[in-house]
Amino acid sequence: MIQVNDLWKKYGRQDALRGLSFEVPAGSAMAFIGANGAGKTTTIKSILNIIEPTRGRVNILGVDSRQISPRELAQIGYVSESQDLPGGLTVSQYLNYLRPFYPTWDKDLEGSVCRQLSLPPHQKIRNLSHGMRVKAALACALPFRPKLLILDEPFSGLDPLVRDEFMEELLAQAGEMTILISSHELGEIEGLATDVAFIEEGKLLFQESMSDLTCRFREVRVTLDHEASVPKAAPKDWLCIRALGTVLTFVDGSYSESNLPERVRAQCTGVKHIDTEPMTLRSIFTTLARTSRSNKEGDL
């Protein structure tokens, strides 16, 4: 559905994107994650031809993004935290304005989405709260049943109830479209995402299925019969290693139930217990971000 190939974007001397490449498979819900300033919004704007990359190429719906036409745009929904909506129109007036541009617009779905999101049809958009404006943007993006829905930090500044309502409506429609979602609210999107792409400083660190990612990461707790210490030559995929009392903890980034005991005993003597816990997407992201930060500080 989306192919990003060797994408670069310069702002003056600063490289916002540095040879970024990844794909969004058709039918997937891709979580596009990374720290602030990693290049997520720049990537999304390049995909949608809102900004022009310095070099590289993006294909979207089989078309070069620089040649995207109304035909493709009529199949793409877009919701952003900073999206501009016409404040002088009511919600109903804006939906009336949009409807003729989309041949696939479903009036019944429009009504259902607006009711589910509790949108006030006769209130001017400028008078809506931030949360209501984001919900209005979603209500404009779903009724034409887009093949591709792109969400750029849609939960920013939303209270928990509004986030829940947003996700409920999104999940109700998720099976019919491909989704690319960039968000810091990783707990919210974990139940939606089928794939994950992790970006750092304009480069892709990895892309894989959500199931593979959550299978290969585990929090590990090793209880010893003596005072624990951090192994001097620990495997590179043991992250955030800590020793406290007789307990050694770390995150295993290449977890295998069958060979973990052997790997632990190769590093530690006097092993009494090995306990493991699955990790959430948020915990995995935090671990990788901390590891990256520590590596950079070590290089200084």
C-alpha positions in Angstrom: 0.0 0.0 0.0 2.9 2.3 0.8 6.6 1.9 -0.3 9.2 4.3 1.1 12.6 4.0 -0.7 15.8 5.7 0.5 14.0 8.8 1.6 16.0 11.9 2.6 14.8 15.3 3.8 17.1 18.2 4.6 16.1 21.4 6.5 19.2 23.6 6.1 22.1 21.5 7.4 19.8 19.2 9.4 18.8 15.8 8.0 15.3 15.1 9.2 15.2 11.8 7.2 18.3 9.8 6.3 17.8 7.0 3.8 14.5 5.8 5.3 13.0 2.7 3.7 10.0 0.7 4.8 6.7 -0.7 3.5 3.1 -0.7 4.7 1.5 -4.0 3.6 -2.0 -3.9 2.3 -4.5 -4.8 5.0 -2.1 -4.1 7.9 -2.3 -1.6 10.7 1.2 -0.2 10.9 2.4 1.5 14.1 5.0 4.0 13.1 6.9 4.8 16.3 9.8 6.8 17.5 10.8 9.6 19.8 9.9 13.3 19.3 12.0 14.6 16.4 12.6 11.1 14.9 11.1 12.2 11.6 7.6 10.6 11.8 5.6 13.6 10.7 8.1 14.5 8.0 7.8 11.0 6.6 4.0 11.2 6.7 4.0 14.6 4.9 6.3 13.2 2.3 4.1 10.2 1.7 1.1 12.5 1.2 3.1 14.9 -1.0 2.5 17.8 1.5 6.3 18.3 1.5 8.8 17.2 -1.2 11.7 15.0 0.0 15.3 16.0 -0.8 15.7 12.7 -2.5 14.2 9.2 -2.5 10.9 8.0 -3.6 7.5 7.1 -2.1 4.8 5.0 -3.9 1.3 5.2 -2.4 -1.5 3.1 -3.8 0.8 2.2 -6.7 1.5 5.8 -7.7 4.6 8.0 -7.2 3.6 10.3 -4.4 4.7 13.3 -6.4 2.1 12.4 -9.1 -0.8 11.7 -6.7 -4.1 12.7 -8.2 -7.7 13.3 -6.9 -8.4 9.7 -7.8 -5.9 8.5 -5.2 -6.7 11.2 -2.7 -10.3 10.0 -2.8 -9.1 6.7 -1.4 -7.0 8.2 1.4 -8.2 9.3 4.8 -5.9 11.6 6.9 -6.2 12.7 10.5 -3.5 14.8 12.3 -3.3 16.5 15.7 -2.6 19.8 14.0 -5.1 19.4 11.1 -6.7 22.7 9.9 -10.5 22.5 9.6 -12.7 25.4 8.5 -13.7 27.0 11.8 -16.5 29.1 10.3 -18.5 26.0 9.2 -20.6 23.7 11.5 -19.8 20.0 11.6 -22.8 19.3 9.4 -21.9 22.0 6.9 -18.4 20.7 6.5 -19.6 17.1 6.0 -22.1 18.5 3.3 -19.2 20.2 1.6 -16.9 17.1 1.6 -19.5 14.6 0.5 -19.5 15.3 -3.3 -15.7 14.9 -3.6 -15.9 11.2 -2.7 -17.9 8.8 -4.9 -17.8 6.1 -2.3 -19.2 8.3 0.5 -21.6 6.3 2.8 -24.2 8.6 4.3 -25.4 5.9 6.7 -21.8 5.4 7.9 -21.4 9.1 8.3 -24.4 9.2 10.6 -23.3 6.3 12.6 -19.7 7.7 13.1 -21.1 11.1 14.2 -23.5 9.5 16.7 -20.8 7.2 18.1 -18.4 10.1 18.5 -21.2 12.4 20.0 -20.4 15.2 17.5 -22.7 18.3 17.7 -23.8 18.7 14.1 -24.9 22.4 14.4 -21.9 23.7 16.3 -19.2 25.7 14.5 -15.9 23.9 14.3 -14.0 26.8 15.8 -16.1 26.4 19.0 -15.3 22.8 19.4 -12.8 21.6 22.0 -9.5 20.1 20.7 -10.8 16.6 21.3 -14.0 17.3 19.5 -12.1 18.8 16.5 -9.9 15.6 16.3 -13.1 13.5 16.4 -14.6 15.7 13.7 -11.5 15.0 11.5 -12.0 11.3 12.0 -15.7 11.6 11.1 -14.6 13.3 7.9 -12.0 10.6 7.1 -14.1 7.4 7.6 -17.5 7.8 5.7 -16.0 7.3 2.2 -14.4 4.0 3.3 -10.8 4.9 2.4 -8.4 2.1 1.3 -5.7 3.8 3.3 -6.1 5.8 6.6 -3.1 7.8 7.8 -3.2 9.0 11.4 -0.4 11.4 12.7 -0.5 11.7 16.5 -4.3 11.7 16.6 -4.4 11.2 20.4 -2.3 14.2 21.4 -4.0 16.2 24.1 -7.1 14.0 24.2 -8.5 13.0 27.5 -8.9 9.2 28.2 -12.7 9.1 27.4 -12.2 10.8 24.0 -9.3 8.5 23.2 -11.5 5.5 24.0 -14.3 6.8 21.8 -11.8 7.5 19.0 -10.4 4.0 19.2 -13.7 2.3 19.4 -14.8 3.9 16.2 -11.5 3.2 14.5 -11.6 -0.5 15.5 -15.1 -0.8 14.2 -13.8 0.2 10.7 -10.3 -1.2 10.9 -10.8 -4.4 8.9 -11.8 -2.6 5.8 -8.7 -0.5 5.3 -4.9 -0.3 5.7 -3.8 2.0 8.5 -0.6 3.9 9.2 -0.6 5.4 12.7 2.0 7.5 14.4 1.4 8.0 18.1 3.0 8.3 21.5 0.0 6.7 23.0 1.4 3.2 22.5 -0.9 1.5 24.9 -3.9 2.8 22.9 -2.6 1.4 19.5 -1.2 -1.9 20.7 -4.6 -3.7 20.3 -4.9 -2.2 16.7 -1.4 -2.7 15.3 -0.5 -5.7 13.2 3.0 -4.4 12.3 5.5 -2.0 13.8 8.1 0.3 12.2 10.6 1.9 14.6 12.3 5.1 13.4 15.2 7.0 15.0 16.8 10.1 13.8 15.4 9.7 10.3 16.5 6.1 10.0 14.6 2.8 10.3 15.8 0.7 13.2 13.5 -2.3 12.3 10.2 -3.3 10.9 8.4 -6.5 11.8 5.0 -7.9 12.7 3.6 -7.1 16.1 3.4 -10.8 16.9 7.1 -11.4 16.1 8.1 -8.3 18.1 6.3 -9.2 21.2 7.5 -12.8 21.0 11.2 -11.9 20.8 11.2 -9.4 23.7 10.9 -10.5 27.4 11.7 -9.0 30.7 14.0 -11.5 32.5 14.6 -11.8 36.3 17.4 -14.1 37.4 17.6 -14.9 41.1 21.1 -16.1 42.3 22.4 -17.7 45.4 24.9 -14.8 45.8 25.3 -11.1 45.2 24.5 -10.3 41.6 26.7 -8.3 39.3 26.4 -7.1 35.7 28.2 -9.6 33.4 31.2 -8.0 31.7 30.6 -9.7 28.3 26.8 -9.9 28.3 25.2 -10.6 24.9 24.4 -7.5 22.8 20.7 -8.4 22.8 20.5 -8.2 26.7 19.3 -4.7 27.3 18.9 -2.5 30.4 20.9 -4.9 32.6 20.6 -4.2 36.3 21.9 -6.0 39.4 20.2 -5.5 42.8 21.0 -7.7 45.7 20.8 -11.3 44.5 18.7 -10.4 41.5 19.9 -9.7 37.9 17.3 -8.2 35.6 17.4 -7.5 31.8 15.4 -7.3 28.7 16.1 -10.1 26.2 15.7 -8.8 22.7 16.2 -12.3 21.1 14.1 -14.3 23.5 13.9 -18.1 23.0 12.3 -20.2 25.8 14.4 -23.2 24.8 17.9 -21.6 25.0 17.4 -18.8 27.6 18.5 -21.0 30.6 21.7 -22.1 28.8 22.5 -18.5 27.8 21.9 -17.2 31.4 24.1 -20.0 33.0 26.8 -19.2 30.5 26.9 -15.7 32.1 26.0 -16.4 35.7 26.8 -18.9 38.4 24.6 -20.0 41.2 21.3 -19.6 39.3 18.3 -20.4 41.4 15.3 -19.1 39.4 14.7 -17.6 36.0 11.4 -15.8 35.5 10.2 -14.1 32.3 7.4 -11.7 31.6 5.9 -10.6 28.2 6.3 -6.9 27.4 3.9 -4.3 26.1 4.7 -2.2 23.0 5.3 0.8 25.3 7.8 -1.1 27.4 9.6 -2.4 24.3 9.8 1.2 22.9 11.1 2.6 26.2 13.7 -0.1 26.5 15.0 0.5 22.9 14.9 4.3 23.4 16.9 4.1 26.7 19.4 1.7 25.1 19.9 4.0 22.1 20.4 7.0 24.4 22.9 5.1 26.6 24.9 4.1 23.5 25.1 7.7 22.3 26.2 8.9 25.6 28.9 6.2 25.6 30.2 7.4 22.3 30.7 10.9 23.5 
